[in-house]
Amino acid sequence: MHEITVDDDVKQMILDAKEDYRICTACTGPALVPIKVKPPKKSDIMIPIGDYVLYISSVQAMYINNVSMDMLYSDEEIESCPAFSWHR
């Protein structure tokens, strides 16, 4: 598996939020969301961020090289994307 880097502003956002996040597949591609929106799977890659974890789905790990803030889904995007329908 290739190395996946995480931008400093993403790391800081996770630390400030004080919760784990996950990169998963959503309506417009890779989505960065809290794990309460999309829980991790056993097959996910785990990247430690301080006391928290950034999970990356095995599917997305094949395609991304870097995690950036443009992957962060807003509450509105989460509510409108069918990939997160179980969360509603």
C-alpha positions in Angstrom: 0.0 0.0 0.0 1.3 3.5 -0.8 1.7 6.2 1.8 -1.3 8.5 2.3 -0.4 11.9 3.7 -2.8 14.1 5.7 -2.7 17.9 5.5 -1.9 19.8 8.7 -5.3 21.6 8.6 -7.1 18.2 8.5 -5.0 17.0 11.5 -5.8 20.2 13.4 -9.5 19.9 12.6 -9.6 16.3 14.0 -7.8 17.4 17.1 -10.1 20.4 17.6 -13.2 18.2 17.0 -11.9 15.6 19.6 -13.3 12.7 17.6 -12.3 10.1 15.1 -13.0 10.7 11.4 -13.2 8.5 8.3 -12.7 8.8 4.6 -15.4 6.8 2.8 -17.1 6.8 -0.6 -19.9 9.2 -1.0 -21.9 11.0 -3.7 -19.0 13.2 -5.0 -16.1 10.9 -4.3 -14.1 10.6 -1.1 -15.8 12.1 1.9 -14.2 13.1 5.2 -16.9 12.6 7.9 -17.0 11.8 11.7 -17.3 8.1 12.5 -20.7 8.8 14.0 -21.8 9.5 10.4 -20.1 6.5 8.8 -18.5 4.0 11.3 -15.1 2.4 10.5 -14.8 -1.1 9.1 -12.2 -3.7 10.0 -10.7 -3.4 6.5 -10.0 0.4 7.0 -6.5 1.8 7.2 -5.9 3.6 10.5 -3.8 6.8 10.7 -3.2 8.1 14.2 -3.8 11.8 14.7 -2.9 12.6 18.3 -5.3 10.7 20.6 -7.7 10.2 17.6 -7.8 8.1 14.5 -8.4 8.9 10.8 -9.9 5.8 9.2 -9.5 5.4 5.4 -11.8 2.9 3.7 -9.9 0.3 1.8 -11.7 1.3 -1.4 -10.7 5.0 -1.1 -7.1 4.0 -0.1 -6.6 2.6 -3.5 -7.3 6.0 -5.1 -6.1 8.8 -2.8 -2.6 9.9 -1.9 -3.5 12.8 0.3 -6.3 13.8 2.7 -7.3 17.5 2.4 -10.0 19.7 3.8 -11.8 19.8 0.4 -12.9 16.2 1.3 -14.8 17.4 4.4 -18.5 17.0 4.0 -20.7 19.7 5.5 -23.9 18.8 7.5 -25.9 19.8 4.5 -24.0 17.5 2.2 -24.3 14.6 4.7 -28.0 15.1 4.9 -28.5 15.2 1.1 -26.2 12.2 0.2 -27.9 8.8 -0.1 -24.6 7.2 1.1 -25.4 8.4 4.6 -29.1 7.7 4.6 -28.8 5.3 7.6 -27.5 8.2 9.6 -30.7 10.2 9.4 
